[in-house]
Amino acid sequence: MELENGLTSRGIYIFVSEFISHYLGSIAVPLFFVFSGYYLFFTPKAWDIKTYQKHLTKKARGLLIPYLFWNLLTLLLEYLRLWVLSRSGGETQPMHFGLDHVWTALTLPMDFPLWYVRDLMIMHLLAPLLLLAYRHLRAGAVLLLLANYLLCQHWYPQLFLSLLAWPYSIFSLGGYLGLKKIYFPDLFREMDGTLGHVPSALALDYARLHVPISLPRIFHLEYLPS
């Protein structure tokens, strides 16, 4: 269906769905790590051994047990699927079961959408080290982790914490803001006032770089119907 000015209903649908799924949706996981770090350090804690053990026990109930349950269930269902295929004469890979397979299933993880839960558990384990970095380096700790992420991402993937560089750097940013009791809306209002709307400009620049990829589909310029 073609609308006014060359618009197509399917082109609009593709643009809206891709904008929500890929562009708008891409900020969900980064914000998840930012807010996790923020609320972890926002609440005052003594951070002695007893407090740390109590914190890990709480996270084990809320994160580790569900993580283990869903990954082991997924692994069990996968082996059940392979067993059914082998019994029915269908082509399948050889069935092997060992501790190395269980370990791989839990660390990848087998239920792949739970990778961010795996990384979050590691963040909580390393929380005392992050707090120590805050005390000695202050905001420099966040800058170092961000620099480590950029180096791992673009030049030297073998550097320290290469696999956790992205979530750890974002988690550390939220943790520092929480430790300093910085309220997010006030932070952005202050940045907009002092930096000449730089945050807003960066957001618009992100949209300028990514959204135009889908714009031609709305105006029926590059969209070829199947």
C-alpha atoms as an extended CHARMM CRD file, in Angstrom:
* protein
*
       226  EXT
         1         1  MET       CA              0.0000000000        0.0000000000        0.0000000000  PROA      1               0.0000000000
         2         2  GLU       CA              1.5220000000        3.3100000000       -1.0720000000  PROA      2               0.0000000000
         3         3  LEU       CA              0.7330000000        6.4400000000        0.9020000000  PROA      3               0.0000000000
         4         4  GLU       CA              1.3200000000       10.1190000000        0.1860000000  PROA      4               0.0000000000
         5         5  ASN       CA              4.8180000000       11.3440000000       -0.7360000000  PROA      5               0.0000000000
         6         6  GLY       CA              5.9150000000        7.8950000000       -1.8020000000  PROA      6               0.0000000000
         7         7  LEU       CA              5.4660000000        6.3750000000        1.6670000000  PROA      7               0.0000000000
         8         8  THR       CA              4.5610000000        2.7010000000        1.9090000000  PROA      8               0.0000000000
         9         9  SER       CA              2.7810000000        1.0680000000        4.8210000000  PROA      9               0.0000000000
        10        10  ARG       CA              5.2750000000       -1.8000000000        4.8330000000  PROA      10              0.0000000000
        11        11  GLY       CA              8.1780000000        0.6500000000        4.6870000000  PROA      11              0.0000000000
        12        12  ILE       CA              6.8310000000        2.4580000000        7.7520000000  PROA      12              0.0000000000
        13        13  TYR       CA              6.3620000000       -0.8640000000        9.5170000000  PROA      13              0.0000000000
        14        14  ILE       CA              9.9720000000       -1.8940000000        8.7800000000  PROA      14              0.0000000000
        15        15  PHE       CA             11.3190000000        1.4480000000        9.9780000000  PROA      15              0.0000000000
        16        16  VAL       CA              9.3140000000        1.4100000000       13.2320000000  PROA      16              0.0000000000
        17        17  SER       CA             10.1060000000       -2.2370000000       13.9880000000  PROA      17              0.0000000000
        18        18  GLU       CA             13.8340000000       -1.8520000000       13.2870000000  PROA      18              0.0000000000
        19        19  PHE       CA             14.0400000000        1.4070000000       15.2290000000  PROA      19              0.0000000000
        20        20  ILE       CA             12.4370000000       -0.1900000000       18.2900000000  PROA      20              0.0000000000
        21        21  SER       CA             14.2000000000       -3.5610000000       18.0130000000  PROA      21              0.0000000000
        22        22  HSD       CA             17.7250000000       -2.5030000000       16.9940000000  PROA      22              0.0000000000
        23        23  TYR       CA             18.2610000000        1.1630000000       17.8060000000  PROA      23              0.0000000000
        24        24  LEU       CA             16.0360000000        1.8590000000       20.7940000000  PROA      24              0.0000000000
        25        25  GLY       CA             16.4090000000       -1.6880000000       22.0760000000  PROA      25              0.0000000000
        26        26  SER       CA             20.2080000000       -1.4990000000       21.9280000000  PROA      26              0.0000000000
        27        27  ILE       CA             20.3030000000        0.7590000000       25.0050000000  PROA      27              0.0000000000
        28        28  ALA       CA             18.4910000000       -1.7630000000       27.2240000000  PROA      28              0.0000000000
        29        29  VAL       CA             21.4600000000       -3.9300000000       28.2490000000  PROA      29              0.0000000000
        30        30  PRO       CA             23.8830000000       -0.9820000000       28.7720000000  PROA      30              0.0000000000
        31        31  LEU       CA             21.3080000000        0.6790000000       31.0300000000  PROA      31              0.0000000000
        32        32  PHE       CA             20.8580000000       -2.6440000000       32.8280000000  PROA      32              0.0000000000
        33        33  PHE       CA             24.5460000000       -2.6600000000       33.7760000000  PROA      33              0.0000000000
        34        34  VAL       CA             24.5960000000        1.0640000000       34.5960000000  PROA      34              0.0000000000
        35        35  PHE       CA             21.6390000000        0.8290000000       36.9750000000  PROA      35              0.0000000000
        36        36  SER       CA             22.9350000000       -2.4120000000       38.5110000000  PROA      36              0.0000000000
        37        37  GLY       CA             26.2060000000       -0.7210000000       39.4110000000  PROA      37              0.0000000000
        38        38  TYR       CA             24.3880000000        2.4280000000       40.4970000000  PROA      38              0.0000000000
        39        39  TYR       CA             22.0950000000        0.7490000000       43.0250000000  PROA      39              0.0000000000
        40        40  LEU       CA             24.8270000000       -1.5690000000       44.2760000000  PROA      40              0.0000000000
        41        41  PHE       CA             26.9560000000        1.3410000000       45.4880000000  PROA      41              0.0000000000
        42        42  PHE       CA             24.1490000000        3.8490000000       46.1450000000  PROA      42              0.0000000000
        43        43  THR       CA             23.0760000000        2.0370000000       49.3080000000  PROA      43              0.0000000000
        44        44  PRO       CA             25.7100000000        2.5970000000       52.0390000000  PROA      44              0.0000000000
        45        45  LYS       CA             27.5700000000       -0.5980000000       52.9370000000  PROA      45              0.0000000000
        46        46  ALA       CA             30.4320000000       -1.2830000000       55.3070000000  PROA      46              0.0000000000
        47        47  TRP       CA             31.9070000000       -3.6880000000       52.7260000000  PROA      47              0.0000000000
        48        48  ASP       CA             33.5610000000       -5.8660000000       55.3310000000  PROA      48              0.0000000000
        49        49  ILE       CA             33.8110000000       -9.6360000000       54.8940000000  PROA      49              0.0000000000
        50        50  LYS       CA             30.4990000000      -10.3050000000       56.6500000000  PROA      50              0.0000000000
        51        51  THR       CA             28.6270000000       -7.7520000000       54.5310000000  PROA      51              0.0000000000
        52        52  TYR       CA             30.2560000000       -9.0770000000       51.3700000000  PROA      52              0.0000000000
        53        53  GLN       CA             29.2760000000      -12.6740000000       52.2050000000  PROA      53              0.0000000000
        54        54  LYS       CA             25.7010000000      -11.5890000000       52.9110000000  PROA      54              0.0000000000
        55        55  HSD       CA             25.5970000000       -9.7180000000       49.6120000000  PROA      55              0.0000000000
        56        56  LEU       CA             26.8760000000      -12.7270000000       47.6480000000  PROA      56              0.0000000000
        57        57  THR       CA             24.3660000000      -15.0230000000       49.3720000000  PROA      57              0.0000000000
        58        58  LYS       CA             21.5460000000      -12.7160000000       48.3110000000  PROA      58              0.0000000000
        59        59  LYS       CA             22.8070000000      -12.5900000000       44.7210000000  PROA      59              0.0000000000
        60        60  ALA       CA             23.2120000000      -16.3690000000       44.6460000000  PROA      60              0.0000000000
        61        61  ARG       CA             19.5130000000      -16.7500000000       45.4200000000  PROA      61              0.0000000000
        62        62  GLY       CA             18.4380000000      -14.0860000000       42.9550000000  PROA      62              0.0000000000
        63        63  LEU       CA             20.8960000000      -14.7030000000       40.0990000000  PROA      63              0.0000000000
        64        64  LEU       CA             22.9620000000      -17.8770000000       40.4130000000  PROA      64              0.0000000000
        65        65  ILE       CA             20.2030000000      -20.3900000000       41.2070000000  PROA      65              0.0000000000
        66        66  PRO       CA             17.8990000000      -19.2560000000       38.3310000000  PROA      66              0.0000000000
        67        67  TYR       CA             20.9360000000      -19.0880000000       36.0290000000  PROA      67              0.0000000000
        68        68  LEU       CA             21.9510000000      -22.6690000000       36.8410000000  PROA      68              0.0000000000
        69        69  PHE       CA             18.3830000000      -23.9490000000       36.6160000000  PROA      69              0.0000000000
        70        70  TRP       CA             17.6050000000      -22.5610000000       33.1540000000  PROA      70              0.0000000000
        71        71  ASN       CA             20.9790000000      -23.4800000000       31.6670000000  PROA      71              0.0000000000
        72        72  LEU       CA             20.9030000000      -27.0360000000       32.9930000000  PROA      72              0.0000000000
        73        73  LEU       CA             17.3180000000      -27.3930000000       31.8260000000  PROA      73              0.0000000000
        74        74  THR       CA             18.2970000000      -26.1660000000       28.3670000000  PROA      74              0.0000000000
        75        75  LEU       CA             21.2160000000      -28.6200000000       28.3070000000  PROA      75              0.0000000000
        76        76  LEU       CA             18.9340000000      -31.4690000000       29.3570000000  PROA      76              0.0000000000
        77        77  LEU       CA             16.3820000000      -30.6230000000       26.6580000000  PROA      77              0.0000000000
        78        78  GLU       CA             19.1330000000      -30.4620000000       24.0340000000  PROA      78              0.0000000000
        79        79  TYR       CA             20.4070000000      -33.9190000000       24.9500000000  PROA      79              0.0000000000
        80        80  LEU       CA             16.8320000000      -35.1900000000       24.9850000000  PROA      80              0.0000000000
        81        81  ARG       CA             16.3810000000      -33.8180000000       21.4730000000  PROA      81              0.0000000000
        82        82  LEU       CA             19.5610000000      -35.5420000000       20.2760000000  PROA      82              0.0000000000
        83        83  TRP       CA             18.4810000000      -38.7900000000       21.9310000000  PROA      83              0.0000000000
        84        84  VAL       CA             15.0910000000      -38.7010000000       20.1940000000  PROA      84              0.0000000000
        85        85  LEU       CA             16.7630000000      -38.0240000000       16.8430000000  PROA      85              0.0000000000
        86        86  SER       CA             19.2090000000      -40.8740000000       17.3270000000  PROA      86              0.0000000000
        87        87  ARG       CA             16.4170000000      -43.3030000000       18.2660000000  PROA      87              0.0000000000
        88        88  SER       CA             14.3240000000      -42.2750000000       15.2720000000  PROA      88              0.0000000000
        89        89  GLY       CA             17.2000000000      -42.7680000000       12.8300000000  PROA      89              0.0000000000
        90        90  GLY       CA             17.6090000000      -39.0780000000       12.0770000000  PROA      90              0.0000000000
        91        91  GLU       CA             21.0090000000      -37.5750000000       11.4350000000  PROA      91              0.0000000000
        92        92  THR       CA             22.5640000000      -36.2290000000       14.5740000000  PROA      92              0.0000000000
        93        93  GLN       CA             25.9260000000      -35.5330000000       16.1280000000  PROA      93              0.0000000000
        94        94  PRO       CA             27.4820000000      -38.1300000000       18.4390000000  PROA      94              0.0000000000
        95        95  MET       CA             26.1440000000      -37.8240000000       21.9660000000  PROA      95              0.0000000000
        96        96  HSD       CA             28.7880000000      -37.2140000000       24.6030000000  PROA      96              0.0000000000
        97        97  PHE       CA             28.1280000000      -36.1250000000       28.1480000000  PROA      97              0.0000000000
        98        98  GLY       CA             30.8310000000      -34.9920000000       30.5270000000  PROA      98              0.0000000000
        99        99  LEU       CA             31.7260000000      -32.3120000000       33.0010000000  PROA      99              0.0000000000
       100       100  ASP       CA             33.4500000000      -30.3330000000       30.2590000000  PROA      100             0.0000000000
       101       101  HSD       CA             30.1390000000      -30.1210000000       28.3680000000  PROA      101             0.0000000000
       102       102  VAL       CA             28.3310000000      -28.9830000000       31.5130000000  PROA      102             0.0000000000
       103       103  TRP       CA             31.0110000000      -26.3610000000       32.1670000000  PROA      103             0.0000000000
       104       104  THR       CA             30.8040000000      -25.0960000000       28.5970000000  PROA      104             0.0000000000
       105       105  ALA       CA             27.0080000000      -24.9590000000       28.7950000000  PROA      105             0.0000000000
       106       106  LEU       CA             27.1490000000      -22.9030000000       31.9850000000  PROA      106             0.0000000000
       107       107  THR       CA             29.8540000000      -20.4710000000       30.9080000000  PROA      107             0.0000000000
       108       108  LEU       CA             28.7890000000      -19.7460000000       27.3270000000  PROA      108             0.0000000000
       109       109  PRO       CA             25.9200000000      -20.0080000000       28.5030000000  PROA      109             0.0000000000
       110       110  MET       CA             23.7220000000      -22.7080000000       26.9780000000  PROA      110             0.0000000000
       111       111  ASP       CA             20.6760000000      -20.4740000000       27.3940000000  PROA      111             0.0000000000
       112       112  PHE       CA             22.4560000000      -17.6850000000       25.5360000000  PROA      112             0.0000000000
       113       113  PRO       CA             20.1310000000      -14.7490000000       26.4110000000  PROA      113             0.0000000000
       114       114  LEU       CA             21.3250000000      -15.1590000000       30.0040000000  PROA      114             0.0000000000
       115       115  TRP       CA             24.8700000000      -14.0210000000       29.1340000000  PROA      115             0.0000000000
       116       116  TYR       CA             24.2130000000      -10.6770000000       30.8020000000  PROA      116             0.0000000000
       117       117  VAL       CA             23.2520000000      -12.4740000000       34.0440000000  PROA      117             0.0000000000
       118       118  ARG       CA             26.5750000000      -14.3380000000       33.8910000000  PROA      118             0.0000000000
       119       119  ASP       CA             28.4520000000      -11.0520000000       33.4490000000  PROA      119             0.0000000000
       120       120  LEU       CA             26.4400000000       -9.3580000000       36.2080000000  PROA      120             0.0000000000
       121       121  MET       CA             27.3730000000      -12.1070000000       38.6750000000  PROA      121             0.0000000000
       122       122  ILE       CA             31.0330000000      -11.5450000000       37.8450000000  PROA      122             0.0000000000
       123       123  MET       CA             30.5400000000       -7.7960000000       38.3920000000  PROA      123             0.0000000000
       124       124  HSD       CA             29.2090000000       -8.4650000000       41.8770000000  PROA      124             0.0000000000
       125       125  LEU       CA             32.1140000000      -10.7900000000       42.6460000000  PROA      125             0.0000000000
       126       126  LEU       CA             34.5670000000       -8.0410000000       41.6360000000  PROA      126             0.0000000000
       127       127  ALA       CA             32.6670000000       -5.2770000000       43.4530000000  PROA      127             0.0000000000
       128       128  PRO       CA             35.2350000000       -4.9140000000       46.2890000000  PROA      128             0.0000000000
       129       129  LEU       CA             38.0280000000       -4.4160000000       43.7320000000  PROA      129             0.0000000000
       130       130  LEU       CA             35.9480000000       -1.7700000000       42.0240000000  PROA      130             0.0000000000
       131       131  LEU       CA             35.3210000000       -0.0140000000       45.3290000000  PROA      131             0.0000000000
       132       132  LEU       CA             39.0560000000       -0.0590000000       46.0430000000  PROA      132             0.0000000000
       133       133  ALA       CA             39.6960000000        1.5230000000       42.6450000000  PROA      133             0.0000000000
       134       134  TYR       CA             37.1060000000        4.2190000000       43.3840000000  PROA      134             0.0000000000
       135       135  ARG       CA             38.8100000000        5.1180000000       46.6580000000  PROA      135             0.0000000000
       136       136  HSD       CA             42.2750000000        5.4470000000       45.1570000000  PROA      136             0.0000000000
       137       137  LEU       CA             41.5810000000        6.6200000000       41.6040000000  PROA      137             0.0000000000
       138       138  ARG       CA             38.0940000000        8.1430000000       41.9400000000  PROA      138             0.0000000000
       139       139  ALA       CA             36.6900000000        8.9120000000       38.4860000000  PROA      139             0.0000000000
       140       140  GLY       CA             40.0100000000        7.7860000000       37.0190000000  PROA      140             0.0000000000
       141       141  ALA       CA             38.9520000000        4.1920000000       37.6840000000  PROA      141             0.0000000000
       142       142  VAL       CA             36.0090000000        4.6030000000       35.3160000000  PROA      142             0.0000000000
       143       143  LEU       CA             38.1930000000        6.2770000000       32.7030000000  PROA      143             0.0000000000
       144       144  LEU       CA             40.7690000000        3.4810000000       32.8740000000  PROA      144             0.0000000000
       145       145  LEU       CA             38.1040000000        0.8070000000       32.4230000000  PROA      145             0.0000000000
       146       146  LEU       CA             36.5820000000        2.7210000000       29.5160000000  PROA      146             0.0000000000
       147       147  ALA       CA             40.0380000000        3.0170000000       27.9580000000  PROA      147             0.0000000000
       148       148  ASN       CA             40.5590000000       -0.7090000000       28.4850000000  PROA      148             0.0000000000
       149       149  TYR       CA             37.2710000000       -1.3650000000       26.7010000000  PROA      149             0.0000000000
       150       150  LEU       CA             38.2630000000        0.7810000000       23.7230000000  PROA      150             0.0000000000
       151       151  LEU       CA             41.6430000000       -0.9350000000       23.4760000000  PROA      151             0.0000000000
       152       152  CYS       CA             40.1080000000       -4.4070000000       23.7200000000  PROA      152             0.0000000000
       153       153  GLN       CA             37.3750000000       -3.5580000000       21.2570000000  PROA      153             0.0000000000
       154       154  HSD       CA             39.4550000000       -1.9640000000       18.5380000000  PROA      154             0.0000000000
       155       155  TRP       CA             43.1580000000       -2.7900000000       18.9250000000  PROA      155             0.0000000000
       156       156  TYR       CA             44.2390000000       -5.3240000000       21.5470000000  PROA      156             0.0000000000
       157       157  PRO       CA             41.5470000000       -7.9250000000       22.3320000000  PROA      157             0.0000000000
       158       158  GLN       CA             44.0070000000       -9.9270000000       24.4380000000  PROA      158             0.0000000000
       159       159  LEU       CA             44.2490000000       -7.2460000000       27.1340000000  PROA      159             0.0000000000
       160       160  PHE       CA             43.0940000000       -7.6530000000       30.7340000000  PROA      160             0.0000000000
       161       161  LEU       CA             39.3500000000       -8.2600000000       31.1250000000  PROA      161             0.0000000000
       162       162  SER       CA             38.8800000000       -8.3130000000       27.3590000000  PROA      162             0.0000000000
       163       163  LEU       CA             35.7190000000      -10.4340000000       27.5840000000  PROA      163             0.0000000000
       164       164  LEU       CA             34.2880000000       -8.2740000000       30.3620000000  PROA      164             0.0000000000
       165       165  ALA       CA             35.6540000000       -4.9310000000       29.1880000000  PROA      165             0.0000000000
       166       166  TRP       CA             32.3470000000       -3.6000000000       27.9140000000  PROA      166             0.0000000000
       167       167  PRO       CA             29.9930000000       -4.5920000000       30.7780000000  PROA      167             0.0000000000
       168       168  TYR       CA             32.6070000000       -3.8560000000       33.4730000000  PROA      168             0.0000000000
       169       169  SER       CA             33.2790000000       -0.3470000000       32.1630000000  PROA      169             0.0000000000
       170       170  ILE       CA             29.5600000000        0.4950000000       32.0200000000  PROA      170             0.0000000000
       171       171  PHE       CA             28.9250000000       -1.1350000000       35.4010000000  PROA      171             0.0000000000
       172       172  SER       CA             31.7600000000        0.9090000000       36.8930000000  PROA      172             0.0000000000
       173       173  LEU       CA             30.2420000000        4.1290000000       35.5490000000  PROA      173             0.0000000000
       174       174  GLY       CA             26.9420000000        3.3890000000       37.2660000000  PROA      174             0.0000000000
       175       175  GLY       CA             28.7470000000        2.3440000000       40.4220000000  PROA      175             0.0000000000
       176       176  TYR       CA             30.6830000000        5.6120000000       40.5990000000  PROA      176             0.0000000000
       177       177  LEU       CA             27.5250000000        7.6760000000       40.1190000000  PROA      177             0.0000000000
       178       178  GLY       CA             25.8010000000        5.6540000000       42.8430000000  PROA      178             0.0000000000
       179       179  LEU       CA             28.7350000000        5.9990000000       45.2250000000  PROA      179             0.0000000000
       180       180  LYS       CA             28.6680000000        9.7780000000       44.7580000000  PROA      180             0.0000000000
       181       181  LYS       CA             24.8510000000        9.8260000000       45.1700000000  PROA      181             0.0000000000
       182       182  ILE       CA             24.4480000000       11.5480000000       41.8130000000  PROA      182             0.0000000000
       183       183  TYR       CA             20.8440000000       11.6890000000       40.6130000000  PROA      183             0.0000000000
       184       184  PHE       CA             20.6100000000       10.8550000000       36.9060000000  PROA      184             0.0000000000
       185       185  PRO       CA             18.1500000000       13.5880000000       35.8060000000  PROA      185             0.0000000000
       186       186  ASP       CA             20.1990000000       16.2340000000       37.6390000000  PROA      186             0.0000000000
       187       187  LEU       CA             23.3620000000       14.9280000000       36.0000000000  PROA      187             0.0000000000
       188       188  PHE       CA             22.0110000000       15.2690000000       32.4680000000  PROA      188             0.0000000000
       189       189  ARG       CA             20.4560000000       18.6570000000       33.1660000000  PROA      189             0.0000000000
       190       190  GLU       CA             23.7900000000       19.8880000000       34.4670000000  PROA      190             0.0000000000
       191       191  MET       CA             25.6730000000       18.4330000000       31.5070000000  PROA      191             0.0000000000
       192       192  ASP       CA             23.2500000000       20.0240000000       29.0650000000  PROA      192             0.0000000000
       193       193  GLY       CA             23.6570000000       23.3760000000       30.7850000000  PROA      193             0.0000000000
       194       194  THR       CA             27.4510000000       23.3590000000       31.0530000000  PROA      194             0.0000000000
       195       195  LEU       CA             28.4210000000       21.5200000000       27.8850000000  PROA      195             0.0000000000
       196       196  GLY       CA             26.0560000000       23.2320000000       25.5050000000  PROA      196             0.0000000000
       197       197  HSD       CA             23.6340000000       20.3270000000       25.0660000000  PROA      197             0.0000000000
       198       198  VAL       CA             26.4580000000       17.9460000000       24.2020000000  PROA      198             0.0000000000
       199       199  PRO       CA             24.6450000000       14.8620000000       25.5830000000  PROA      199             0.0000000000
       200       200  SER       CA             21.5840000000       15.6530000000       23.5110000000  PROA      200             0.0000000000
       201       201  ALA       CA             23.7760000000       16.3120000000       20.4910000000  PROA      201             0.0000000000
       202       202  LEU       CA             25.5090000000       12.9510000000       20.9240000000  PROA      202             0.0000000000
       203       203  ALA       CA             22.1350000000       11.2260000000       21.0590000000  PROA      203             0.0000000000
       204       204  LEU       CA             21.0500000000       12.9950000000       17.8940000000  PROA      204             0.0000000000
       205       205  ASP       CA             24.3540000000       12.1100000000       16.2360000000  PROA      205             0.0000000000
       206       206  TYR       CA             23.7940000000        8.4570000000       17.1240000000  PROA      206             0.0000000000
       207       207  ALA       CA             20.3720000000        8.6680000000       15.5250000000  PROA      207             0.0000000000
       208       208  ARG       CA             21.8470000000       10.4380000000       12.5040000000  PROA      208             0.0000000000
       209       209  LEU       CA             24.3400000000        7.6100000000       11.9790000000  PROA      209             0.0000000000
       210       210  HSD       CA             21.9340000000        4.7260000000       12.4680000000  PROA      210             0.0000000000
       211       211  VAL       CA             18.4100000000        5.7870000000       11.6310000000  PROA      211             0.0000000000
       212       212  PRO       CA             19.0870000000        6.8440000000        7.9880000000  PROA      212             0.0000000000
       213       213  ILE       CA             19.8770000000        3.2210000000        7.2050000000  PROA      213             0.0000000000
       214       214  SER       CA             16.1590000000        2.5500000000        7.4820000000  PROA      214             0.0000000000
       215       215  LEU       CA             14.8410000000        5.8680000000        6.1970000000  PROA      215             0.0000000000
       216       216  PRO       CA             15.0710000000        4.9280000000        2.4960000000  PROA      216             0.0000000000
       217       217  ARG       CA             12.7820000000        2.0160000000        3.1700000000  PROA      217             0.0000000000
       218       218  ILE       CA             10.0640000000        4.3980000000        4.2810000000  PROA      218             0.0000000000
       219       219  PHE       CA             10.3130000000        6.4900000000        1.1470000000  PROA      219             0.0000000000
       220       220  HSD       CA             10.4950000000        3.4300000000       -1.1070000000  PROA      220             0.0000000000
       221       221  LEU       CA             13.9510000000        4.3950000000       -2.4200000000  PROA      221             0.0000000000
       222       222  GLU       CA             15.8870000000        1.2330000000       -1.6750000000  PROA      222             0.0000000000
       223       223  TYR       CA             13.1760000000       -1.0990000000       -0.5070000000  PROA      223             0.0000000000
       224       224  LEU       CA             12.5240000000       -3.9490000000       -2.9170000000  PROA      224             0.0000000000
       225       225  PRO       CA              9.4090000000       -5.9460000000       -2.0800000000  PROA      225             0.0000000000
       226       226  SER       CA              9.8140000000       -9.7020000000       -2.0240000000  PROA      226             0.0000000000
